[in-house]
């Protein structure tokens, strides 16, 4: 008899320590966007605070461009952070600032990180995927918000679903059209209460 197992991943805090942990694990460059509802709510200030934390922990960071709007506290946080130097370039009589050489150097470093550290991570990921797919029991992995991270071959057969159709989707939405998945999610919900 085959069995279907549901795995939930815990939610992580979205702070500098979590971001730093992600960088340490992958050693691959990360891009983070700060969103605020209005000007002056602290996006740049928060970004610079986190940049100091990352720099103090040995992460190679660079500031490509920042607009301080002459805010004293924001300007003060720039102290000690590496800023990509700008070069004045003239095009059709207009002065432009060029950062291409610095970006090229950053791209080279990212390439080095990717080639030196990503291969072991990819190998490990493929190894885990192979193990999960070789299991006779069905396995469905969910993140802390209920989105489907993976489903093995047995799980696809038991649920009559294709991984390509459900990966990244909210499991309760898929369960609306799949009785067995709905039953498993309800059973898991009762167990966690």
CNS distance restraints for C-alpha pairs under 8 A (distance, minus, plus):
assign (resid   2 and name CA) (resid 136 and name CA) 6.62 0.50 0.50
assign (resid   2 and name CA) (resid 137 and name CA) 5.05 0.50 0.50
assign (resid   2 and name CA) (resid 138 and name CA) 7.00 0.50 0.50
assign (resid   3 and name CA) (resid 137 and name CA) 4.86 0.50 0.50
assign (resid   3 and name CA) (resid 138 and name CA) 5.88 0.50 0.50
assign (resid   4 and name CA) (resid 137 and name CA) 5.72 0.50 0.50
assign (resid   4 and name CA) (resid 138 and name CA) 4.22 0.50 0.50
assign (resid   4 and name CA) (resid 139 and name CA) 5.59 0.50 0.50
assign (resid   4 and name CA) (resid 140 and name CA) 7.44 0.50 0.50
assign (resid   4 and name CA) (resid 155 and name CA) 6.46 0.50 0.50
assign (resid   4 and name CA) (resid 158 and name CA) 7.84 0.50 0.50
assign (resid   5 and name CA) (resid 137 and name CA) 7.44 0.50 0.50
assign (resid   5 and name CA) (resid 138 and name CA) 6.17 0.50 0.50
assign (resid   5 and name CA) (resid 139 and name CA) 4.94 0.50 0.50
assign (resid   5 and name CA) (resid 140 and name CA) 6.23 0.50 0.50
assign (resid   6 and name CA) (resid 139 and name CA) 6.21 0.50 0.50
assign (resid   6 and name CA) (resid 140 and name CA) 5.06 0.50 0.50
assign (resid   6 and name CA) (resid 141 and name CA) 5.85 0.50 0.50
assign (resid   6 and name CA) (resid 142 and name CA) 7.16 0.50 0.50
assign (resid   6 and name CA) (resid 184 and name CA) 7.75 0.50 0.50
assign (resid   6 and name CA) (resid 188 and name CA) 7.93 0.50 0.50
assign (resid   7 and name CA) (resid 139 and name CA) 7.60 0.50 0.50
assign (resid   7 and name CA) (resid 140 and name CA) 6.28 0.50 0.50
assign (resid   7 and name CA) (resid 141 and name CA) 4.58 0.50 0.50
assign (resid   7 and name CA) (resid 142 and name CA) 5.74 0.50 0.50
assign (resid   8 and name CA) (resid 141 and name CA) 6.10 0.50 0.50
assign (resid   8 and name CA) (resid 142 and name CA) 4.70 0.50 0.50
assign (resid   8 and name CA) (resid 143 and name CA) 5.34 0.50 0.50
assign (resid   8 and name CA) (resid 144 and name CA) 5.92 0.50 0.50
assign (resid   8 and name CA) (resid 146 and name CA) 7.57 0.50 0.50
assign (resid   9 and name CA) (resid 141 and name CA) 7.72 0.50 0.50
assign (resid   9 and name CA) (resid 142 and name CA) 6.19 0.50 0.50
assign (resid   9 and name CA) (resid 143 and name CA) 4.47 0.50 0.50
assign (resid   9 and name CA) (resid 144 and name CA) 5.00 0.50 0.50
assign (resid  10 and name CA) (resid 143 and name CA) 6.68 0.50 0.50
assign (resid  10 and name CA) (resid 144 and name CA) 4.83 0.50 0.50
assign (resid  11 and name CA) (resid 143 and name CA) 7.31 0.50 0.50
assign (resid  11 and name CA) (resid 144 and name CA) 4.85 0.50 0.50
assign (resid  11 and name CA) (resid 145 and name CA) 7.34 0.50 0.50
assign (resid  12 and name CA) (resid  18 and name CA) 7.01 0.50 0.50
assign (resid  13 and name CA) (resid  18 and name CA) 6.19 0.50 0.50
assign (resid  14 and name CA) (resid  18 and name CA) 6.14 0.50 0.50
assign (resid  14 and name CA) (resid  19 and name CA) 7.06 0.50 0.50
assign (resid  15 and name CA) (resid  19 and name CA) 6.26 0.50 0.50
assign (resid  16 and name CA) (resid  20 and name CA) 5.89 0.50 0.50
assign (resid  16 and name CA) (resid  50 and name CA) 5.56 0.50 0.50
assign (resid  16 and name CA) (resid  53 and name CA) 7.07 0.50 0.50
assign (resid  16 and name CA) (resid  54 and name CA) 7.38 0.50 0.50
assign (resid  17 and name CA) (resid  21 and name CA) 6.08 0.50 0.50
assign (resid  18 and name CA) (resid  22 and name CA) 6.31 0.50 0.50
assign (resid  19 and name CA) (resid  23 and name CA) 6.37 0.50 0.50
assign (resid  20 and name CA) (resid  24 and name CA) 6.16 0.50 0.50
assign (resid  20 and name CA) (resid  54 and name CA) 6.40 0.50 0.50
assign (resid  21 and name CA) (resid  25 and name CA) 6.19 0.50 0.50
assign (resid  22 and name CA) (resid  26 and name CA) 6.26 0.50 0.50
assign (resid  22 and name CA) (resid  27 and name CA) 7.97 0.50 0.50
assign (resid  23 and name CA) (resid  27 and name CA) 5.06 0.50 0.50
assign (resid  23 and name CA) (resid  28 and name CA) 6.37 0.50 0.50
assign (resid  23 and name CA) (resid  29 and name CA) 7.17 0.50 0.50
assign (resid  23 and name CA) (resid  30 and name CA) 7.08 0.50 0.50
assign (resid  23 and name CA) (resid  59 and name CA) 7.99 0.50 0.50
assign (resid  26 and name CA) (resid 117 and name CA) 7.01 0.50 0.50
assign (resid  26 and name CA) (resid 118 and name CA) 6.97 0.50 0.50
assign (resid  26 and name CA) (resid 121 and name CA) 7.54 0.50 0.50
assign (resid  27 and name CA) (resid 113 and name CA) 6.27 0.50 0.50
assign (resid  27 and name CA) (resid 114 and name CA) 7.64 0.50 0.50
assign (resid  27 and name CA) (resid 117 and name CA) 6.64 0.50 0.50
assign (resid  27 and name CA) (resid 118 and name CA) 7.97 0.50 0.50
assign (resid  28 and name CA) (resid 110 and name CA) 6.62 0.50 0.50
assign (resid  28 and name CA) (resid 113 and name CA) 5.94 0.50 0.50
assign (resid  28 and name CA) (resid 114 and name CA) 5.99 0.50 0.50
assign (resid  28 and name CA) (resid 117 and name CA) 7.76 0.50 0.50
assign (resid  28 and name CA) (resid 118 and name CA) 7.58 0.50 0.50
assign (resid  29 and name CA) (resid 110 and name CA) 6.24 0.50 0.50
assign (resid  34 and name CA) (resid  43 and name CA) 5.71 0.50 0.50
assign (resid  34 and name CA) (resid  44 and name CA) 7.88 0.50 0.50
assign (resid  34 and name CA) (resid  47 and name CA) 7.29 0.50 0.50
assign (resid  35 and name CA) (resid  43 and name CA) 6.70 0.50 0.50
assign (resid  36 and name CA) (resid  41 and name CA) 6.38 0.50 0.50
assign (resid  36 and name CA) (resid  42 and name CA) 7.69 0.50 0.50
assign (resid  36 and name CA) (resid  43 and name CA) 6.36 0.50 0.50
assign (resid  37 and name CA) (resid  41 and name CA) 7.46 0.50 0.50
assign (resid  42 and name CA) (resid  46 and name CA) 5.91 0.50 0.50
assign (resid  43 and name CA) (resid  47 and name CA) 6.15 0.50 0.50
assign (resid  44 and name CA) (resid  48 and name CA) 6.13 0.50 0.50
assign (resid  44 and name CA) (resid  66 and name CA) 7.69 0.50 0.50
assign (resid  44 and name CA) (resid  68 and name CA) 7.66 0.50 0.50
assign (resid  44 and name CA) (resid  74 and name CA) 7.17 0.50 0.50
assign (resid  45 and name CA) (resid  49 and name CA) 6.28 0.50 0.50
assign (resid  45 and name CA) (resid  73 and name CA) 7.75 0.50 0.50
assign (resid  45 and name CA) (resid  74 and name CA) 5.49 0.50 0.50
assign (resid  45 and name CA) (resid  77 and name CA) 7.41 0.50 0.50
assign (resid  46 and name CA) (resid  50 and name CA) 6.26 0.50 0.50
assign (resid  47 and name CA) (resid  51 and name CA) 6.10 0.50 0.50
assign (resid  48 and name CA) (resid  52 and name CA) 6.33 0.50 0.50
assign (resid  48 and name CA) (resid  74 and name CA) 7.80 0.50 0.50
assign (resid  48 and name CA) (resid  77 and name CA) 6.11 0.50 0.50
assign (resid  48 and name CA) (resid  78 and name CA) 6.94 0.50 0.50
assign (resid  49 and name CA) (resid  53 and name CA) 6.57 0.50 0.50
assign (resid  49 and name CA) (resid  77 and name CA) 7.01 0.50 0.50
assign (resid  50 and name CA) (resid  54 and name CA) 6.16 0.50 0.50
assign (resid  51 and name CA) (resid  55 and name CA) 6.03 0.50 0.50
assign (resid  51 and name CA) (resid  61 and name CA) 7.08 0.50 0.50
assign (resid  51 and name CA) (resid  81 and name CA) 7.62 0.50 0.50
assign (resid  52 and name CA) (resid  56 and name CA) 6.05 0.50 0.50
assign (resid  52 and name CA) (resid  81 and name CA) 7.04 0.50 0.50
assign (resid  53 and name CA) (resid  57 and name CA) 6.37 0.50 0.50
assign (resid  54 and name CA) (resid  58 and name CA) 6.55 0.50 0.50
assign (resid  54 and name CA) (resid  59 and name CA) 5.29 0.50 0.50
assign (resid  54 and name CA) (resid  60 and name CA) 7.87 0.50 0.50
assign (resid  54 and name CA) (resid  61 and name CA) 7.51 0.50 0.50
assign (resid  55 and name CA) (resid  59 and name CA) 5.05 0.50 0.50
assign (resid  55 and name CA) (resid  60 and name CA) 6.41 0.50 0.50
assign (resid  55 and name CA) (resid  61 and name CA) 6.48 0.50 0.50
assign (resid  55 and name CA) (resid  81 and name CA) 7.86 0.50 0.50
assign (resid  61 and name CA) (resid  82 and name CA) 7.15 0.50 0.50
assign (resid  62 and name CA) (resid  81 and name CA) 7.35 0.50 0.50
assign (resid  62 and name CA) (resid  82 and name CA) 5.31 0.50 0.50
assign (resid  62 and name CA) (resid  83 and name CA) 5.56 0.50 0.50
assign (resid  62 and name CA) (resid  84 and name CA) 6.31 0.50 0.50
assign (resid  63 and name CA) (resid  81 and name CA) 7.46 0.50 0.50
assign (resid  63 and name CA) (resid  82 and name CA) 6.28 0.50 0.50
assign (resid  63 and name CA) (resid  83 and name CA) 4.60 0.50 0.50
assign (resid  63 and name CA) (resid  84 and name CA) 5.94 0.50 0.50
assign (resid  64 and name CA) (resid  83 and name CA) 6.27 0.50 0.50
assign (resid  64 and name CA) (resid  84 and name CA) 5.36 0.50 0.50
assign (resid  64 and name CA) (resid  99 and name CA) 7.79 0.50 0.50
assign (resid  65 and name CA) (resid  83 and name CA) 7.76 0.50 0.50
assign (resid  65 and name CA) (resid  84 and name CA) 7.80 0.50 0.50
assign (resid  68 and name CA) (resid  74 and name CA) 5.92 0.50 0.50
assign (resid  68 and name CA) (resid  75 and name CA) 6.08 0.50 0.50
assign (resid  70 and name CA) (resid  74 and name CA) 7.83 0.50 0.50
assign (resid  70 and name CA) (resid  75 and name CA) 6.90 0.50 0.50
assign (resid  71 and name CA) (resid  75 and name CA) 6.14 0.50 0.50
assign (resid  72 and name CA) (resid  76 and name CA) 6.14 0.50 0.50
assign (resid  73 and name CA) (resid  77 and name CA) 6.47 0.50 0.50
assign (resid  74 and name CA) (resid  78 and name CA) 6.90 0.50 0.50
assign (resid  75 and name CA) (resid  79 and name CA) 7.49 0.50 0.50
assign (resid  84 and name CA) (resid  99 and name CA) 7.11 0.50 0.50
assign (resid  84 and name CA) (resid 102 and name CA) 6.27 0.50 0.50
assign (resid  85 and name CA) (resid  99 and name CA) 7.03 0.50 0.50
assign (resid  85 and name CA) (resid 102 and name CA) 7.49 0.50 0.50
assign (resid  86 and name CA) (resid  97 and name CA) 5.76 0.50 0.50
assign (resid  86 and name CA) (resid  98 and name CA) 5.67 0.50 0.50
assign (resid  86 and name CA) (resid  99 and name CA) 5.49 0.50 0.50
assign (resid  87 and name CA) (resid  97 and name CA) 5.45 0.50 0.50
assign (resid  87 and name CA) (resid  98 and name CA) 5.16 0.50 0.50
assign (resid  87 and name CA) (resid  99 and name CA) 6.71 0.50 0.50
assign (resid  88 and name CA) (resid  95 and name CA) 6.44 0.50 0.50
assign (resid  88 and name CA) (resid  96 and name CA) 5.82 0.50 0.50
assign (resid  88 and name CA) (resid  97 and name CA) 4.85 0.50 0.50
assign (resid  88 and name CA) (resid  98 and name CA) 6.42 0.50 0.50
assign (resid  89 and name CA) (resid  95 and name CA) 5.60 0.50 0.50
assign (resid  89 and name CA) (resid  96 and name CA) 4.92 0.50 0.50
assign (resid  89 and name CA) (resid  97 and name CA) 5.81 0.50 0.50
assign (resid  89 and name CA) (resid  98 and name CA) 6.47 0.50 0.50
assign (resid  90 and name CA) (resid  94 and name CA) 5.28 0.50 0.50
assign (resid  90 and name CA) (resid  95 and name CA) 4.43 0.50 0.50
assign (resid  90 and name CA) (resid  96 and name CA) 5.79 0.50 0.50
assign (resid  91 and name CA) (resid  95 and name CA) 6.44 0.50 0.50
assign (resid  91 and name CA) (resid  96 and name CA) 7.02 0.50 0.50
assign (resid  99 and name CA) (resid 103 and name CA) 6.23 0.50 0.50
assign (resid 100 and name CA) (resid 104 and name CA) 5.97 0.50 0.50
assign (resid 101 and name CA) (resid 105 and name CA) 6.34 0.50 0.50
assign (resid 102 and name CA) (resid 106 and name CA) 6.29 0.50 0.50
assign (resid 103 and name CA) (resid 107 and name CA) 6.07 0.50 0.50
assign (resid 104 and name CA) (resid 108 and name CA) 6.25 0.50 0.50
assign (resid 105 and name CA) (resid 109 and name CA) 6.40 0.50 0.50
assign (resid 106 and name CA) (resid 110 and name CA) 6.23 0.50 0.50
assign (resid 107 and name CA) (resid 111 and name CA) 6.12 0.50 0.50
assign (resid 108 and name CA) (resid 112 and name CA) 6.28 0.50 0.50
assign (resid 109 and name CA) (resid 113 and name CA) 6.23 0.50 0.50
assign (resid 110 and name CA) (resid 114 and name CA) 5.98 0.50 0.50
assign (resid 111 and name CA) (resid 115 and name CA) 6.09 0.50 0.50
assign (resid 112 and name CA) (resid 116 and name CA) 5.99 0.50 0.50
assign (resid 113 and name CA) (resid 117 and name CA) 5.77 0.50 0.50
assign (resid 113 and name CA) (resid 118 and name CA) 7.39 0.50 0.50
assign (resid 114 and name CA) (resid 118 and name CA) 5.05 0.50 0.50
assign (resid 114 and name CA) (resid 119 and name CA) 7.69 0.50 0.50
assign (resid 115 and name CA) (resid 119 and name CA) 6.62 0.50 0.50
assign (resid 117 and name CA) (resid 121 and name CA) 6.88 0.50 0.50
assign (resid 118 and name CA) (resid 122 and name CA) 6.00 0.50 0.50
assign (resid 119 and name CA) (resid 123 and name CA) 6.04 0.50 0.50
assign (resid 120 and name CA) (resid 124 and name CA) 6.14 0.50 0.50
assign (resid 121 and name CA) (resid 125 and name CA) 6.11 0.50 0.50
assign (resid 122 and name CA) (resid 126 and name CA) 6.10 0.50 0.50
assign (resid 123 and name CA) (resid 127 and name CA) 6.10 0.50 0.50
assign (resid 124 and name CA) (resid 128 and name CA) 6.22 0.50 0.50
assign (resid 125 and name CA) (resid 129 and name CA) 6.17 0.50 0.50
assign (resid 126 and name CA) (resid 130 and name CA) 6.04 0.50 0.50
assign (resid 127 and name CA) (resid 131 and name CA) 6.28 0.50 0.50
assign (resid 128 and name CA) (resid 132 and name CA) 6.16 0.50 0.50
assign (resid 129 and name CA) (resid 133 and name CA) 6.03 0.50 0.50
assign (resid 130 and name CA) (resid 134 and name CA) 6.11 0.50 0.50
assign (resid 131 and name CA) (resid 135 and name CA) 6.55 0.50 0.50
assign (resid 132 and name CA) (resid 139 and name CA) 7.25 0.50 0.50
assign (resid 132 and name CA) (resid 152 and name CA) 6.10 0.50 0.50
assign (resid 133 and name CA) (resid 152 and name CA) 4.78 0.50 0.50
assign (resid 133 and name CA) (resid 153 and name CA) 5.61 0.50 0.50
assign (resid 133 and name CA) (resid 154 and name CA) 7.41 0.50 0.50
assign (resid 134 and name CA) (resid 153 and name CA) 7.93 0.50 0.50
assign (resid 135 and name CA) (resid 152 and name CA) 7.91 0.50 0.50
assign (resid 135 and name CA) (resid 154 and name CA) 7.43 0.50 0.50
assign (resid 136 and name CA) (resid 154 and name CA) 6.16 0.50 0.50
assign (resid 137 and name CA) (resid 154 and name CA) 6.03 0.50 0.50
assign (resid 137 and name CA) (resid 155 and name CA) 7.13 0.50 0.50
assign (resid 138 and name CA) (resid 151 and name CA) 7.55 0.50 0.50
assign (resid 138 and name CA) (resid 152 and name CA) 6.24 0.50 0.50
assign (resid 138 and name CA) (resid 153 and name CA) 7.14 0.50 0.50
assign (resid 138 and name CA) (resid 154 and name CA) 4.49 0.50 0.50
assign (resid 138 and name CA) (resid 155 and name CA) 3.67 0.50 0.50
assign (resid 138 and name CA) (resid 156 and name CA) 7.39 0.50 0.50
assign (resid 138 and name CA) (resid 158 and name CA) 6.93 0.50 0.50
assign (resid 139 and name CA) (resid 150 and name CA) 7.96 0.50 0.50
assign (resid 139 and name CA) (resid 151 and name CA) 5.61 0.50 0.50
assign (resid 139 and name CA) (resid 152 and name CA) 5.53 0.50 0.50
assign (resid 139 and name CA) (resid 154 and name CA) 7.24 0.50 0.50
assign (resid 139 and name CA) (resid 155 and name CA) 5.40 0.50 0.50
assign (resid 140 and name CA) (resid 148 and name CA) 7.18 0.50 0.50
assign (resid 140 and name CA) (resid 149 and name CA) 7.63 0.50 0.50
assign (resid 140 and name CA) (resid 150 and name CA) 5.78 0.50 0.50
assign (resid 140 and name CA) (resid 151 and name CA) 4.38 0.50 0.50
assign (resid 140 and name CA) (resid 152 and name CA) 6.77 0.50 0.50
assign (resid 140 and name CA) (resid 155 and name CA) 6.57 0.50 0.50
assign (resid 141 and name CA) (resid 148 and name CA) 5.87 0.50 0.50
assign (resid 141 and name CA) (resid 149 and name CA) 5.25 0.50 0.50
assign (resid 141 and name CA) (resid 150 and name CA) 5.10 0.50 0.50
assign (resid 141 and name CA) (resid 151 and name CA) 6.32 0.50 0.50
assign (resid 142 and name CA) (resid 146 and name CA) 5.35 0.50 0.50
assign (resid 142 and name CA) (resid 147 and name CA) 5.29 0.50 0.50
assign (resid 142 and name CA) (resid 148 and name CA) 4.53 0.50 0.50
assign (resid 142 and name CA) (resid 149 and name CA) 5.29 0.50 0.50
assign (resid 142 and name CA) (resid 150 and name CA) 7.30 0.50 0.50
assign (resid 142 and name CA) (resid 171 and name CA) 7.72 0.50 0.50
assign (resid 143 and name CA) (resid 147 and name CA) 5.48 0.50 0.50
assign (resid 143 and name CA) (resid 148 and name CA) 6.62 0.50 0.50
assign (resid 143 and name CA) (resid 149 and name CA) 6.46 0.50 0.50
assign (resid 145 and name CA) (resid 170 and name CA) 7.95 0.50 0.50
assign (resid 146 and name CA) (resid 170 and name CA) 5.64 0.50 0.50
assign (resid 146 and name CA) (resid 171 and name CA) 5.71 0.50 0.50
assign (resid 146 and name CA) (resid 172 and name CA) 7.43 0.50 0.50
assign (resid 147 and name CA) (resid 167 and name CA) 7.68 0.50 0.50
assign (resid 147 and name CA) (resid 168 and name CA) 5.49 0.50 0.50
assign (resid 147 and name CA) (resid 169 and name CA) 5.24 0.50 0.50
assign (resid 147 and name CA) (resid 170 and name CA) 4.26 0.50 0.50
assign (resid 147 and name CA) (resid 171 and name CA) 5.59 0.50 0.50
assign (resid 148 and name CA) (resid 166 and name CA) 6.77 0.50 0.50
assign (resid 148 and name CA) (resid 167 and name CA) 5.20 0.50 0.50
assign (resid 148 and name CA) (resid 168 and name CA) 5.09 0.50 0.50
assign (resid 148 and name CA) (resid 169 and name CA) 5.67 0.50 0.50
assign (resid 148 and name CA) (resid 170 and name CA) 6.32 0.50 0.50
assign (resid 148 and name CA) (resid 171 and name CA) 5.97 0.50 0.50
assign (resid 149 and name CA) (resid 167 and name CA) 5.74 0.50 0.50
assign (resid 149 and name CA) (resid 168 and name CA) 5.93 0.50 0.50
assign (resid 150 and name CA) (resid 163 and name CA) 7.04 0.50 0.50
assign (resid 150 and name CA) (resid 167 and name CA) 6.16 0.50 0.50
assign (resid 151 and name CA) (resid 155 and name CA) 5.85 0.50 0.50
assign (resid 151 and name CA) (resid 156 and name CA) 6.51 0.50 0.50
assign (resid 151 and name CA) (resid 163 and name CA) 6.04 0.50 0.50
assign (resid 151 and name CA) (resid 167 and name CA) 7.86 0.50 0.50
assign (resid 152 and name CA) (resid 156 and name CA) 6.29 0.50 0.50
assign (resid 152 and name CA) (resid 163 and name CA) 7.85 0.50 0.50
assign (resid 153 and name CA) (resid 157 and name CA) 6.34 0.50 0.50
assign (resid 154 and name CA) (resid 158 and name CA) 6.10 0.50 0.50
assign (resid 155 and name CA) (resid 159 and name CA) 5.94 0.50 0.50
assign (resid 155 and name CA) (resid 160 and name CA) 7.98 0.50 0.50
assign (resid 156 and name CA) (resid 160 and name CA) 5.46 0.50 0.50
assign (resid 156 and name CA) (resid 161 and name CA) 4.92 0.50 0.50
assign (resid 156 and name CA) (resid 162 and name CA) 5.74 0.50 0.50
assign (resid 156 and name CA) (resid 163 and name CA) 6.79 0.50 0.50
assign (resid 157 and name CA) (resid 161 and name CA) 6.81 0.50 0.50
assign (resid 159 and name CA) (resid 178 and name CA) 7.25 0.50 0.50
assign (resid 159 and name CA) (resid 180 and name CA) 6.50 0.50 0.50
assign (resid 159 and name CA) (resid 181 and name CA) 6.83 0.50 0.50
assign (resid 161 and name CA) (resid 165 and name CA) 7.33 0.50 0.50
assign (resid 161 and name CA) (resid 166 and name CA) 7.51 0.50 0.50
assign (resid 162 and name CA) (resid 166 and name CA) 6.66 0.50 0.50
assign (resid 163 and name CA) (resid 167 and name CA) 5.67 0.50 0.50
assign (resid 166 and name CA) (resid 174 and name CA) 7.31 0.50 0.50
assign (resid 169 and name CA) (resid 173 and name CA) 7.57 0.50 0.50
assign (resid 169 and name CA) (resid 174 and name CA) 7.39 0.50 0.50
assign (resid 170 and name CA) (resid 174 and name CA) 6.71 0.50 0.50
assign (resid 171 and name CA) (resid 175 and name CA) 6.06 0.50 0.50
assign (resid 172 and name CA) (resid 176 and name CA) 6.43 0.50 0.50
assign (resid 172 and name CA) (resid 182 and name CA) 7.02 0.50 0.50
assign (resid 172 and name CA) (resid 185 and name CA) 7.50 0.50 0.50
assign (resid 173 and name CA) (resid 177 and name CA) 7.66 0.50 0.50
assign (resid 174 and name CA) (resid 178 and name CA) 6.46 0.50 0.50
assign (resid 174 and name CA) (resid 181 and name CA) 7.80 0.50 0.50
assign (resid 175 and name CA) (resid 179 and name CA) 6.46 0.50 0.50
assign (resid 175 and name CA) (resid 180 and name CA) 7.68 0.50 0.50
assign (resid 175 and name CA) (resid 181 and name CA) 5.19 0.50 0.50
assign (resid 175 and name CA) (resid 182 and name CA) 4.47 0.50 0.50
assign (resid 175 and name CA) (resid 185 and name CA) 7.91 0.50 0.50
assign (resid 176 and name CA) (resid 182 and name CA) 6.70 0.50 0.50
assign (resid 178 and name CA) (resid 182 and name CA) 6.17 0.50 0.50
assign (resid 179 and name CA) (resid 183 and name CA) 6.11 0.50 0.50
assign (resid 180 and name CA) (resid 184 and name CA) 6.26 0.50 0.50
assign (resid 181 and name CA) (resid 185 and name CA) 6.10 0.50 0.50
assign (resid 182 and name CA) (resid 186 and name CA) 6.10 0.50 0.50
assign (resid 183 and name CA) (resid 187 and name CA) 6.07 0.50 0.50
assign (resid 184 and name CA) (resid 188 and name CA) 6.06 0.50 0.50
assign (resid 185 and name CA) (resid 189 and name CA) 6.05 0.50 0.50
assign (resid 186 and name CA) (resid 190 and name CA) 6.27 0.50 0.50
assign (resid 187 and name CA) (resid 191 and name CA) 6.25 0.50 0.50
assign (resid 188 and name CA) (resid 192 and name CA) 6.26 0.50 0.50
assign (resid 189 and name CA) (resid 193 and name CA) 6.50 0.50 0.50
